[in-house]
Amino acid sequence: MRSMLAYLLLVPLALLAGCSDPGERQPADNLPWQIEVHPDGSSTVMGIHLTRDTLLDVKRTLDERANIALFLEPDGERRIEAYYGRVNLSGLTGRLVSIVDASEAQLDTIEKLSHNPRPQPSGAIKRELEDKAFEILEGYRVGALTFVPVADFTEALIRKYFGEPAEIIDAPEKRAHWLYPEKGLAILVDPEDDELLQYVPPRDFGLLRTTIVEGRDEAGEG
């Protein structure tokens, strides 16, 4: 789980790289601020139950096919991302990526079924997957989501729909992370660009917060 969260903040590079045609409109209870927290510390957002729903479940919920790839980081960490392009949530559109909650053994399996390594600007290596990998991945569970709404979310709108954050952590270039640990949500508020919404199970929010703080400290050192 920690490695998955450690690379949540890298996902915007994929999100901002392009988009696809809008998907079918989703039910009105699937909006990004309608988060249901479960007794076990997991959560459901946009109709997706984190750590329980599989990639096949998400495909059915969104009625969208995903572009799935394996990413290898310079430090040896690996992650599987499913990029859905632009989805339509009851009229609110945005770009969505899910991070697969895969064990080391599962990552080993998928890496053996990957090919065509391509260097990314972040320093990671992106590997495409063979057909057999997609069949296996349908049963893997989704552990986290990143959503970038097309609409501009001002601070006033964020407070209206998500409430007052429990904590605000400053970031470079006048940005800030608004943290909602009880919802498993962190919002990167950017006055010059799109906002970035990151969802994890509330029980794992401490790991996401640590990743945000460490990222800020590294940026400060640079």
Secondary structure per residue as TSV (DSSP state, phi and psi in degrees):
chain	resnum	aa	ss	phi	psi
A	1	M	-	360.0	-38.5
A	2	R	H	-63.7	-42.1
A	3	S	H	-64.4	-35.6
A	4	M	H	-62.8	-45.5
A	5	L	H	-69.2	-32.7
A	6	A	H	-61.8	-24.1
A	7	Y	T	-109.7	8.6
A	8	L	G	-58.1	-38.4
A	9	L	G	-72.9	-10.5
A	10	L	G	-85.9	-16.7
A	11	V	T	-60.3	-33.1
A	12	P	H	-53.6	-28.0
A	13	L	H	-60.8	-39.0
A	14	A	H	-74.8	-38.4
A	15	L	H	-64.9	-36.6
A	16	L	T	-88.3	0.1
A	17	A	T	-80.7	-20.0
A	18	G	-	173.1	-177.0
A	19	C	-	-152.8	168.4
A	20	S	-	-122.9	-178.1
A	21	D	-	-64.3	146.5
A	22	P	-	-60.2	145.2
A	23	G	-	-86.9	-174.1
A	24	E	-	-69.6	149.2
A	25	R	-	-65.9	136.3
A	26	Q	-	-96.5	162.1
A	27	P	-	-58.0	154.8
A	28	A	G	-68.9	-9.1
A	29	D	G	-91.4	12.4
A	30	N	G	-109.1	19.7
A	31	L	S	-74.1	153.8
A	32	P	T	-59.7	-25.4
A	33	W	T	-91.7	-2.0
A	34	Q	-	-93.3	84.0
A	35	I	-	-106.9	125.8
A	36	E	E	-105.3	121.4
A	37	V	E	-97.5	131.6
A	38	H	-	-99.1	158.5
A	39	P	T	-57.2	-26.3
A	40	D	T	-84.6	4.1
A	41	G	S	88.8	3.0
A	42	S	-	-89.1	-178.5
A	43	S	E	-151.9	159.9
A	44	T	E	-120.1	129.0
A	45	V	E	-142.9	139.4
A	46	M	T	55.4	30.0
A	47	G	T	79.9	6.2
A	48	I	E	-110.5	122.5
A	49	H	E	-90.1	106.0
A	50	L	T	-64.5	138.0
A	51	T	T	71.2	-0.9
A	52	R	T	-116.9	-46.3
A	53	D	S	-73.2	142.3
A	54	T	B	-91.8	172.1
A	55	L	H	-61.2	-32.6
A	56	L	H	-66.7	-40.3
A	57	D	H	-60.3	-43.2
A	58	V	H	-65.7	-40.9
A	59	K	H	-57.4	-42.8
A	60	R	H	-70.3	-38.4
A	61	T	H	-65.3	-45.7
A	62	L	H	-86.7	-17.7
A	63	D	T	55.1	44.1
A	64	E	-	-136.2	140.2
A	65	R	-	-86.6	144.5
A	66	A	-	-108.3	150.9
A	67	N	E	-93.1	107.6
A	68	I	E	-106.1	137.1
A	69	A	E	-148.5	159.0
A	70	L	E	-100.7	134.6
A	71	F	E	-116.7	132.5
A	72	L	E	-112.6	122.2
A	73	E	-	-88.9	158.2
A	74	P	T	-57.2	-29.3
A	75	D	T	-85.6	4.8
A	76	G	S	97.2	-10.5
A	77	E	-	-68.7	149.0
A	78	R	E	-129.5	150.7
A	79	R	E	-151.7	155.0
A	80	I	E	-114.5	124.8
A	81	E	E	-114.9	141.3
A	82	A	E	-117.6	112.2
A	83	Y	E	-100.6	119.0
A	84	Y	E	-96.7	1.2
A	85	G	E	68.4	-140.1
A	86	R	E	-95.5	124.5
A	87	V	E	-113.7	157.6
A	88	N	E	-115.4	115.8
A	89	L	E	-111.6	91.9
A	90	S	T	52.0	40.3
A	91	G	T	97.2	-16.1
A	92	L	E	-95.1	115.5
A	93	T	E	-101.2	156.3
A	94	G	E	-177.1	170.4
A	95	R	E	-98.3	135.8
A	96	L	E	-128.1	136.5
A	97	V	E	-130.1	136.5
A	98	S	E	-109.7	143.8
A	99	I	E	-106.1	124.1
A	100	V	E	-76.8	134.9
A	101	D	-	-89.0	82.5
A	102	A	-	-108.8	141.2
A	103	S	-	-76.9	169.3
A	104	E	H	-61.2	-38.7
A	105	A	H	-64.4	-40.5
A	106	Q	H	-65.9	-40.0
A	107	L	H	-63.8	-38.4
A	108	D	H	-59.7	-43.5
A	109	T	H	-60.5	-47.0
A	110	I	H	-70.4	-36.1
A	111	E	H	-62.9	-36.1
A	112	K	H	-66.2	-20.8
A	113	L	T	-106.0	24.9
A	114	S	E	-116.6	160.3
A	115	H	E	-159.0	-178.1
A	116	N	E	53.9	63.0
A	117	P	E	-66.3	134.9
A	118	R	E	-131.6	121.9
A	119	P	E	-63.8	141.8
A	120	Q	-	-110.3	157.3
A	121	P	T	-56.2	-28.1
A	122	S	T	-74.3	-11.2
A	123	G	S	101.3	-11.6
A	124	A	-	-76.4	162.6
A	125	I	E	-110.0	124.4
A	126	K	E	-96.8	129.7
A	127	R	E	-119.3	131.0
A	128	E	E	-76.9	160.6
A	129	L	E	-112.4	146.2
A	130	E	-	-76.7	162.2
A	131	D	H	-56.2	-39.3
A	132	K	H	-61.8	-32.9
A	133	A	H	-63.5	-38.6
A	134	F	H	-65.0	-37.3
A	135	E	H	-63.0	-39.8
A	136	I	H	-70.7	-42.1
A	137	L	H	-64.5	-24.6
A	138	E	T	-56.3	-27.8
A	139	G	T	-92.9	-2.9
A	140	Y	S	-79.3	147.1
A	141	R	B	-90.4	151.5
A	142	V	E	-91.0	127.2
A	143	G	E	-103.3	-22.3
A	144	A	E	-157.6	159.8
A	145	L	E	-133.8	148.3
A	146	T	E	-129.3	130.3
A	147	F	E	-131.4	131.4
A	148	V	E	-117.4	104.1
A	149	P	E	-70.2	144.6
A	150	V	S	-72.3	-37.0
A	151	A	S	-67.0	146.7
A	152	D	-	-77.7	120.5
A	153	F	-	-98.9	103.4
A	154	T	-	-74.2	167.9
A	155	E	H	-60.9	-37.1
A	156	A	H	-64.1	-41.6
A	157	L	H	-68.5	-37.4
A	158	I	H	-62.1	-44.2
A	159	R	H	-64.7	-36.3
A	160	K	H	-64.2	-45.6
A	161	Y	H	-91.9	-31.9
A	162	F	H	-108.6	-16.1
A	163	G	-	91.2	-178.0
A	164	E	-	-77.3	130.7
A	165	P	-	-68.2	150.7
A	166	A	S	-73.8	-25.5
A	167	E	E	-157.5	146.3
A	168	I	E	-122.9	126.0
A	169	I	E	-114.2	120.4
A	170	D	E	-66.1	148.5
A	171	A	-	-131.9	166.1
A	172	P	S	-61.3	159.6
A	173	E	T	60.4	42.0
A	174	K	T	65.6	15.2
A	175	R	-	-89.8	168.2
A	176	A	E	-154.8	146.2
A	177	H	E	-96.3	119.3
A	178	W	E	-96.6	121.9
A	179	L	E	-107.3	133.9
A	180	Y	E	-128.1	76.4
A	181	P	T	-60.4	-33.2
A	182	E	T	-69.5	-17.9
A	183	K	T	-104.5	-7.7
A	184	G	T	68.5	37.0
A	185	L	E	-129.1	135.3
A	186	A	E	-127.9	129.5
A	187	I	E	-114.0	122.2
A	188	L	E	-86.1	109.1
A	189	V	E	-92.4	121.8
A	190	D	-	-128.4	112.6
A	191	P	T	-68.4	-14.8
A	192	E	T	-109.3	-6.1
A	193	D	S	-148.9	-174.0
A	194	D	-	-68.7	149.1
A	195	E	-	-77.5	155.7
A	196	L	E	-126.0	121.0
A	197	L	E	-107.4	124.4
A	198	Q	E	-116.9	127.0
A	199	Y	E	-118.3	130.9
A	200	V	-	-135.5	162.8
A	201	P	-	-57.0	135.2
A	202	P	G	-53.2	-31.7
A	203	R	G	-65.2	-20.2
A	204	D	G	-105.0	10.7
A	205	F	H	-64.9	-30.7
A	206	G	H	-57.8	-35.2
A	207	L	H	-68.8	-39.6
A	208	L	H	-65.3	-41.7
A	209	R	H	-60.6	-42.9
A	210	T	H	-60.5	-41.0
A	211	T	H	-62.4	-42.1
A	212	I	H	-63.8	-45.0
A	213	V	H	-64.9	-43.9
A	214	E	H	-64.9	-37.9
A	215	G	H	-64.5	-38.6
A	216	R	H	-66.5	-43.5
A	217	D	H	-63.8	-40.5
A	218	E	H	-65.2	-38.9
A	219	A	H	-65.6	-36.9
A	220	G	H	-65.9	-35.9
A	221	E	H	-68.6	-30.1
A	222	G	-	-74.7	360.0
